[in-house]
Amino acid sequence: MISRENPARFEEIVGSVAESSPIEVDAIVWAADADFRRWSATPIEERLGLLTAAAEAIEDALGELSVLLARETGKVLGDCRGEIGFAVRYLRWVVAQATAAYADEVVDDELGLLIKQHKPYGVVAAITPWNAPVILSMLKIAPALAAGNAVVVKPSPLAPLTLDRIVRLVGGPLRIVHGGPAAGAALVGHELVRKVAFTGGAAGGRAVAALAGDRLTPSVLELGGNDPAVFLDDAPFDDPAMDRLVMATFATSGQVCMAAKRLYVPERRLGDFVDAYRAAAARVLVTGDPLADGVTMGPVISAAAQEAARSLRRGTVHDLGLFDADDKTGYFVRPALVVAPQPDDPLVAAEQFAPVVPVLGYEDEGKLLAACNESELGLGASVWSADEERAVAFARRFQAGFCFVNTHNRTGMSLRAPFGGVKRSGWGREYAAEGLAEYVQTCVIHAPAAYRPGAPPPAGGPSAYPV
């Protein structure tokens, strides 16, 4: 069994799920393959009907599911409601888009008939992380099912409970396995898995890529980010901007792939920035019980994450916001701003995934851009300036899958703004039309005009027929 404790009160067990052995994973994938053969032959209207019903069922249970998600992940209740609500909206968006996205493309002209079909792969394995288990799973489940695939999802053992409930609400050709690396390897390496979609850390991504590569299984990988937030020399440090930045940094206790993780400010303005940032944190950042009113940051996910976060708090450290929590009974870490660490410090050079953020001064924009683009983790970035045109011009030079201007807030994302990194972090394209296309393969039917019944022979004889 996998038992999940409440990160805010680690002596409290929230719930348990049965761990799937490799033999059980094998049986589940075989059942999913049978599901696929029925489901892919089902008219798309019926497939989308299942997704519509799923959206309604999840929305009806939103309150209960949000509390469960907060208890198993430590995310504040408002964020949990937002995540599940976004999953519902995404489901409905897929329903609205899928018929057109997956329709045949037909060209019939003087050259003949050409039909481009969008066919499902078969069984899709979805491997998802703990920090946003519902939406990061739904980004894979919804388009895959709409396209006619069957899906087997494996959530992180650190957040299995809410997704387990949601899988049961969705039903149909959606199945779930639970466990750690052994279950993941049995799923990704299975002979009947035809597509793999993974979101998680680099180590897990390498393991998934190796297993999938061994079978030449197509894969979608999103491996995180070390997102820079760059303030140009004319950027205002006004209260609304600083409030947005603080929340974009410490949402889910900094455990978000698209969080602002490296802050860069002109050297001469560094002191003013630190003052403005600390003042914003005092206004908006309250660490405590994620189910309590007014709390904006909860604990980190585990004891290991708590210890790792504490190890990053060195140098010139400023504690931030109101800390109304007990770090002896929960995995709480007081959020901190670290001023001017060395560029090779792990806090700067790696994805910290913790409520500790560095701010560094710079003098040369060209050198700064090079430093920002050095990271392998090219998921996102942001540029802040009083001149939007100047900010956009700077943003164009980032090696990043998406870039915000004058915000780094997840609420700035929309379903018309897909993202995916240009480096190793963002091989997956989700949230929009590109995400729908990941779960179909293109097959072509071609009837050349020269070979249609009744077509006159070519003037040059048989050798003139097109090949």
C-alpha positions as CSV (number, residue, x, y, z in Angstrom):
1,M,0.0,0.0,0.0
2,I,1.0,3.6,-0.6
3,S,0.0,5.8,2.3
4,R,0.0,9.6,1.9
5,E,0.6,11.9,4.9
6,N,-0.6,15.5,5.1
7,P,2.5,17.6,4.6
8,A,1.1,20.3,6.9
9,R,0.6,17.7,9.7
10,F,2.8,14.7,8.8
11,E,1.4,12.5,11.5
12,E,-2.0,12.6,9.8
13,I,-2.5,10.0,7.1
14,V,-4.8,11.4,4.4
15,G,-5.4,8.1,2.6
16,S,-3.9,5.0,0.9
17,V,-4.0,3.3,-2.5
18,A,-2.8,-0.1,-3.5
19,E,0.6,-0.2,-5.1
20,S,0.6,-1.9,-8.6
21,S,3.1,-4.7,-9.1
22,P,4.7,-5.2,-12.5
23,I,2.4,-8.1,-13.1
24,E,-0.6,-6.0,-12.3
25,V,0.7,-3.2,-14.6
26,D,0.9,-5.8,-17.4
27,A,-2.7,-6.9,-16.9
28,I,-3.9,-3.3,-16.8
29,V,-2.1,-2.4,-20.0
30,W,-3.6,-5.5,-21.8
31,A,-7.1,-4.4,-20.6
32,A,-6.4,-0.9,-21.8
33,D,-5.4,-2.3,-25.2
34,A,-8.8,-4.0,-25.4
35,D,-10.4,-0.7,-24.4
36,F,-8.6,1.0,-27.2
37,R,-9.9,-1.3,-29.9
38,R,-13.4,-0.6,-28.8
39,W,-12.9,3.1,-28.1
40,S,-11.1,4.0,-31.3
41,A,-14.1,2.6,-33.2
42,T,-16.5,4.7,-31.2
43,P,-17.8,7.8,-33.0
44,I,-16.1,11.0,-31.8
45,E,-19.4,12.4,-30.6
46,E,-19.7,9.6,-28.1
47,R,-16.1,10.0,-27.0
48,L,-16.6,13.7,-26.4
49,G,-19.8,12.9,-24.6
50,L,-17.8,10.9,-22.0
51,L,-15.5,14.0,-21.6
52,T,-18.4,16.3,-21.2
53,A,-19.9,14.0,-18.5
54,A,-16.5,13.9,-16.8
55,A,-16.2,17.6,-16.7
56,E,-19.6,17.8,-15.0
57,A,-18.8,15.1,-12.5
58,I,-15.5,16.7,-11.5
59,E,-17.1,20.2,-11.3
60,D,-19.8,18.7,-9.0
61,A,-17.2,17.3,-6.7
62,L,-14.9,20.3,-6.9
63,G,-15.2,21.3,-3.3
64,E,-14.5,17.8,-1.9
65,L,-11.7,17.2,-4.4
66,S,-10.0,20.5,-3.6
67,V,-9.8,19.7,0.1
68,L,-8.4,16.3,-0.7
69,L,-5.8,17.8,-3.0
70,A,-4.8,20.4,-0.4
71,R,-4.4,17.7,2.3
72,E,-2.3,15.4,0.2
73,T,0.0,18.0,-1.5
74,G,0.1,20.9,1.0
75,K,-1.1,23.4,-1.7
76,V,-3.4,26.1,-0.4
77,L,-7.1,25.5,-0.9
78,G,-7.6,28.3,-3.3
79,D,-4.8,27.0,-5.6
80,C,-6.3,23.5,-5.4
81,R,-9.7,24.9,-6.4
82,G,-8.1,26.8,-9.3
83,E,-6.2,23.7,-10.5
84,I,-9.2,21.5,-10.6
85,G,-11.4,24.2,-12.0
86,F,-8.8,24.7,-14.8
87,A,-8.9,21.0,-15.5
88,V,-12.7,21.2,-16.0
89,R,-12.3,24.2,-18.3
90,Y,-9.6,22.4,-20.2
91,L,-11.8,19.3,-20.6
92,R,-14.6,21.5,-22.1
93,W,-12.1,23.2,-24.3
94,V,-10.9,19.9,-25.7
95,V,-14.5,18.9,-26.3
96,A,-15.1,22.1,-28.3
97,Q,-11.9,21.7,-30.4
98,A,-11.5,18.0,-30.9
99,T,-13.9,17.4,-33.8
100,A,-12.2,19.9,-36.0
101,A,-8.7,19.0,-34.8
102,Y,-9.1,15.3,-35.5
103,A,-11.2,15.6,-38.7
104,D,-9.9,14.2,-42.0
105,E,-8.3,16.7,-44.3
106,V,-9.5,16.1,-47.8
107,V,-8.1,17.5,-51.1
108,D,-9.8,16.4,-54.3
109,D,-8.4,18.2,-57.4
110,E,-6.9,17.6,-60.8
111,L,-4.0,15.7,-59.2
112,G,-6.4,13.2,-57.5
113,L,-7.8,12.5,-54.1
114,L,-5.7,13.0,-51.0
115,I,-7.1,12.2,-47.5
116,K,-5.0,13.0,-44.4
117,Q,-6.3,11.0,-41.5
118,H,-5.5,11.7,-37.8
119,K,-5.4,8.3,-36.1
120,P,-4.9,7.4,-32.4
121,Y,-1.8,5.6,-31.3
122,G,-3.3,3.0,-29.0
123,V,-2.5,2.8,-25.3
124,V,-1.0,6.1,-24.0
125,A,1.1,6.0,-20.8
126,A,0.8,9.2,-18.8
127,I,3.4,9.7,-16.1
128,T,2.6,12.7,-13.9
129,P,4.1,14.6,-11.0
130,W,2.9,15.6,-7.6
131,N,3.0,19.4,-7.7
132,A,-0.1,19.8,-10.0
133,P,-1.3,16.2,-10.4
134,V,-4.8,17.0,-11.7
135,I,-4.1,19.5,-14.5
136,L,-0.9,17.9,-15.6
137,S,-2.7,14.6,-15.9
138,M,-5.7,16.1,-17.7
139,L,-3.5,17.8,-20.3
140,K,-2.7,14.3,-21.4
141,I,-5.9,12.4,-20.6
142,A,-8.4,14.7,-22.3
143,P,-6.8,15.0,-25.8
144,A,-5.7,11.4,-25.8
145,L,-9.2,10.1,-25.0
146,A,-10.8,12.5,-27.5
147,A,-8.5,11.2,-30.2
148,G,-9.5,7.6,-29.6
149,N,-6.6,6.4,-27.5
150,A,-6.9,4.5,-24.2
151,V,-4.9,5.9,-21.3
152,V,-3.1,4.4,-18.4
153,V,-2.0,7.2,-16.0
154,K,0.6,6.7,-13.2
155,P,0.6,9.6,-10.7
156,S,3.4,10.3,-8.3
157,P,3.2,8.3,-5.0
158,L,3.4,11.7,-3.3
159,A,0.0,12.7,-4.7
160,P,-2.0,9.6,-5.8
161,L,-5.3,10.2,-4.0
162,T,-7.1,13.0,-5.9
163,L,-6.2,11.7,-9.3
164,D,-7.4,8.2,-8.3
165,R,-10.8,9.7,-7.5
166,I,-10.9,11.6,-10.8
167,V,-10.0,8.6,-12.8
168,R,-13.0,6.8,-11.3
169,L,-15.2,9.8,-12.1
170,V,-14.0,9.8,-15.8
171,G,-14.3,6.1,-16.4
172,G,-14.3,4.7,-19.9
173,P,-10.9,3.7,-21.4
174,L,-9.0,5.5,-18.6
175,R,-7.1,3.3,-16.1
176,I,-4.6,4.0,-13.3
177,V,-1.6,2.3,-11.8
178,H,0.2,3.4,-8.6
179,G,3.8,3.1,-7.5
180,G,7.3,4.3,-8.0
181,P,10.0,3.6,-10.5
182,A,9.2,-0.1,-10.8
183,A,5.6,0.6,-11.8
184,G,6.7,3.4,-14.1
185,A,9.2,1.2,-15.8
186,A,6.7,-1.6,-16.3
187,L,4.3,0.8,-17.8
188,V,6.6,2.8,-20.1
189,G,8.4,-0.3,-21.3
190,H,5.3,-2.3,-22.0
191,E,5.0,-3.8,-25.5
192,L,1.5,-2.5,-26.0
193,V,2.2,1.1,-25.0
194,R,2.3,3.2,-28.2
195,K,2.9,6.7,-26.8
196,V,4.4,8.1,-23.6
197,A,3.6,11.5,-22.1
198,F,5.8,12.5,-19.1
199,T,6.0,15.5,-16.9
200,G,8.5,15.5,-14.1
201,G,12.2,15.9,-13.1
202,A,15.2,15.4,-15.3
203,A,16.3,12.0,-13.7
204,G,12.8,10.6,-14.3
205,G,12.7,12.0,-17.8
206,R,16.0,10.3,-18.7
207,A,14.7,7.0,-17.4
208,V,11.5,7.3,-19.4
209,A,13.3,8.4,-22.5
210,A,15.7,5.4,-22.3
211,L,12.8,2.9,-21.8
212,A,10.7,4.5,-24.6
213,G,13.7,4.8,-26.9
214,D,14.5,1.1,-26.5
215,R,11.1,0.3,-28.0
216,L,11.1,3.4,-30.3
217,T,7.9,4.6,-28.5
218,P,7.2,8.3,-29.3
219,S,7.3,10.4,-26.2
220,V,6.2,13.8,-24.9
221,L,8.6,15.1,-22.2
222,E,8.4,18.2,-20.0
223,L,11.2,18.3,-17.5
224,G,11.0,21.6,-15.6
225,G,12.5,25.1,-15.7
226,N,14.9,27.5,-14.0
227,D,13.0,30.5,-15.1
228,P,14.7,33.9,-15.0
229,A,12.8,37.1,-14.3
230,V,14.7,40.1,-15.7
231,F,14.1,43.6,-14.7
232,L,15.4,46.1,-17.2
233,D,16.8,49.4,-16.0
234,D,13.5,51.3,-16.5
235,A,11.3,48.6,-14.8
236,P,9.0,50.0,-12.1
237,F,9.0,48.4,-8.6
238,D,5.5,49.4,-7.9
239,D,3.3,47.4,-5.5
240,P,1.1,45.5,-8.0
241,A,4.2,44.4,-10.0
242,M,6.0,43.2,-6.9
243,D,2.9,41.5,-5.5
244,R,2.6,39.5,-8.8
245,L,6.2,38.6,-8.7
246,V,6.1,37.4,-5.1
247,M,3.1,35.1,-5.8
248,A,4.6,33.9,-9.0
249,T,7.7,32.9,-7.1
250,F,6.1,31.2,-4.1
251,A,3.0,29.6,-5.5
252,T,2.9,26.0,-4.3
253,S,5.9,26.9,-2.1
254,G,8.1,27.5,-5.1
255,Q,7.5,23.9,-6.3
256,V,6.2,24.9,-9.8
257,C,8.1,24.3,-13.1
258,M,7.1,27.8,-14.4
259,A,7.8,29.7,-11.1
260,A,10.1,32.7,-11.2
261,K,13.3,31.1,-9.9
262,R,16.1,33.6,-10.7
263,L,15.6,37.3,-10.3
264,Y,17.9,39.7,-12.1
265,V,18.0,43.5,-11.4
266,P,20.4,46.3,-12.4
267,E,23.2,46.5,-9.9
268,R,22.5,50.1,-9.0
269,R,18.9,49.3,-8.2
270,L,19.4,46.1,-6.2
271,G,18.8,47.7,-2.8
272,D,15.6,49.3,-3.9
273,F,14.4,46.0,-5.4
274,V,15.1,44.1,-2.2
275,D,13.1,46.7,-0.2
276,A,10.2,46.5,-2.6
277,Y,10.2,42.7,-2.8
278,R,10.2,42.4,1.0
279,A,7.4,44.9,1.3
280,A,5.3,43.0,-1.2
281,A,5.9,39.7,0.7
282,A,4.8,41.4,3.9
283,R,1.5,42.2,2.1
284,V,0.7,39.0,0.3
285,L,2.7,36.1,1.7
286,V,1.3,34.1,4.6
287,T,2.7,30.7,5.3
288,G,0.5,28.3,7.3
289,D,-2.2,25.6,7.2
290,P,-3.2,25.3,3.5
291,L,-6.9,24.9,4.5
292,A,-6.9,28.1,6.6
293,D,-8.4,31.4,5.4
294,G,-5.8,33.9,4.3
295,V,-2.9,31.5,3.9
296,T,-1.1,31.9,0.6
297,M,1.7,29.4,1.0
298,G,1.7,25.9,2.6
299,P,4.4,23.4,3.3
300,V,6.8,21.7,0.9
301,I,5.9,18.2,-0.2
302,S,8.1,16.0,2.0
303,A,10.8,15.8,4.7
304,A,13.5,15.5,2.0
305,A,12.1,18.7,0.3
306,Q,12.2,20.5,3.6
307,E,15.8,19.6,4.2
308,A,16.8,20.5,0.7
309,A,15.1,23.9,1.0
310,R,16.9,24.6,4.3
311,S,20.3,23.8,2.7
312,L,19.7,26.7,0.2
313,R,19.2,29.3,2.9
314,R,22.8,30.6,3.1
315,G,24.5,34.0,2.5
316,T,22.5,37.2,2.8
317,V,19.1,35.8,3.6
318,H,15.9,37.8,4.1
319,D,12.9,36.0,5.6
320,L,9.7,36.9,3.9
321,G,6.1,37.4,4.9
322,L,4.1,36.1,7.9
323,F,5.2,32.6,9.1
324,D,2.3,31.1,11.0
325,A,3.3,27.4,11.0
326,D,5.1,24.8,13.0
327,D,8.1,23.3,11.0
328,K,8.4,20.5,13.6
329,T,5.0,19.0,12.9
330,G,4.7,19.9,9.2
331,Y,7.1,20.3,6.3
332,F,7.1,24.1,6.5
333,V,10.0,26.3,5.3
334,R,9.9,30.0,5.8
335,P,10.2,31.7,2.4
336,A,13.4,33.6,1.8
337,L,15.1,36.0,-0.6
338,V,18.9,35.4,-1.0
339,V,20.7,38.5,-2.2
340,A,23.7,38.2,-4.6
341,P,24.7,34.5,-4.3
342,Q,27.4,33.3,-6.6
343,P,26.2,32.4,-10.2
344,D,27.4,28.8,-9.7
345,D,25.5,28.4,-6.4
346,P,22.9,25.6,-6.7
347,L,20.3,28.1,-5.8
348,V,21.0,29.9,-9.1
349,A,22.4,27.2,-11.4
350,A,19.8,24.5,-10.7
351,E,16.0,24.4,-10.4
352,Q,15.6,24.8,-6.6
353,F,11.9,23.8,-6.4
354,A,11.8,25.4,-3.0
355,P,10.5,28.6,-1.3
356,V,14.0,30.2,-1.6
357,V,14.8,32.6,-4.4
358,P,18.0,34.4,-5.5
359,V,18.3,38.0,-6.7
360,L,21.4,39.0,-8.6
361,G,22.6,42.3,-9.8
362,Y,23.8,42.9,-13.4
363,E,25.4,45.6,-15.4
364,D,25.6,44.4,-19.0
365,E,22.4,43.2,-20.7
366,G,24.2,41.1,-23.2
367,K,26.1,39.1,-20.5
368,L,22.9,38.8,-18.5
369,L,21.1,37.3,-21.5
370,A,23.9,34.8,-22.0
371,A,23.7,33.8,-18.3
372,C,19.9,33.4,-18.5
373,N,20.2,31.2,-21.6
374,E,23.0,28.9,-20.2
375,S,20.6,26.7,-18.3
376,E,19.4,23.4,-19.9
377,L,16.0,24.2,-18.4
378,G,14.5,26.5,-21.0
379,L,10.8,26.4,-20.1
380,G,10.0,30.0,-19.3
381,A,11.1,33.5,-18.5
382,S,9.8,37.0,-17.9
383,V,10.9,40.6,-18.7
384,W,9.9,43.6,-16.8
385,S,10.1,47.2,-18.3
386,A,8.1,50.4,-18.5
387,D,8.6,50.1,-22.3
388,E,6.6,47.1,-23.6
389,E,8.3,47.2,-27.0
390,R,11.7,47.1,-25.5
391,A,10.7,44.2,-23.2
392,V,9.3,42.2,-26.2
393,A,12.5,42.8,-28.1
394,F,14.5,41.4,-25.1
395,A,12.1,38.5,-24.7
396,R,12.6,37.5,-28.3
397,R,16.2,36.7,-27.5
398,F,15.4,34.3,-24.7
399,Q,16.0,30.6,-25.2
400,A,12.7,29.7,-23.6
401,G,9.4,28.2,-24.6
402,F,7.3,31.0,-23.2
403,C,8.1,34.5,-21.9
404,F,5.8,36.9,-20.0
405,V,6.1,40.6,-20.1
406,N,5.6,42.5,-16.8
407,T,4.3,39.5,-15.0
408,H,5.4,35.9,-14.3
409,N,2.0,34.8,-13.1
410,R,0.4,31.4,-14.1
411,T,-2.9,33.2,-14.4
412,G,-1.4,35.0,-17.4
413,M,-1.5,31.7,-19.4
414,S,-4.5,31.0,-21.6
415,L,-5.6,28.2,-23.9
416,R,-4.6,30.2,-26.9
417,A,-1.0,30.6,-25.6
418,P,0.7,27.2,-25.7
419,F,4.2,26.7,-24.3
420,G,7.0,24.3,-24.3
421,G,10.7,24.8,-23.8
422,V,13.1,25.0,-26.7
423,K,15.7,23.0,-24.8
424,R,15.6,19.7,-22.9
425,S,12.8,20.9,-20.6
426,G,10.0,21.4,-23.0
427,W,9.7,18.8,-25.6
428,G,6.0,18.5,-24.8
429,R,3.6,21.1,-26.2
430,E,0.4,21.2,-24.1
431,Y,-2.4,23.7,-23.3
432,A,-3.5,24.3,-26.9
433,A,-3.7,22.9,-30.4
434,E,-0.2,21.6,-30.3
435,G,-1.2,19.5,-27.3
436,L,-4.1,18.0,-29.2
437,A,-1.9,17.0,-32.1
438,E,0.5,15.0,-29.8
439,Y,-2.0,12.2,-29.5
440,V,-2.7,11.4,-33.2
441,Q,-0.5,10.1,-36.0
442,T,-1.0,11.2,-39.6
443,C,-1.9,8.6,-42.2
444,V,-2.5,9.4,-45.8
445,I,-4.8,7.9,-48.5
446,H,-3.9,8.9,-52.0
447,A,-5.8,8.1,-55.2
448,P,-3.8,9.8,-58.1
449,A,-6.0,11.2,-60.9
450,A,-3.9,9.3,-63.5
451,Y,-5.2,5.9,-62.1
452,R,-8.8,6.8,-61.7
453,P,-11.3,4.6,-63.6
454,G,-11.9,6.1,-67.0
455,A,-8.8,8.3,-66.9
456,P,-7.2,8.6,-70.4
457,P,-3.8,7.0,-70.7
458,P,-0.8,9.4,-70.7
459,A,0.4,10.7,-74.0
460,G,3.8,9.3,-73.5
461,G,2.6,5.7,-73.0
462,P,3.0,3.6,-69.8
463,S,6.3,5.0,-69.0
464,A,4.8,8.5,-68.6
465,Y,2.6,7.4,-65.6
466,P,3.5,9.1,-62.4
467,V,5.4,6.9,-59.9
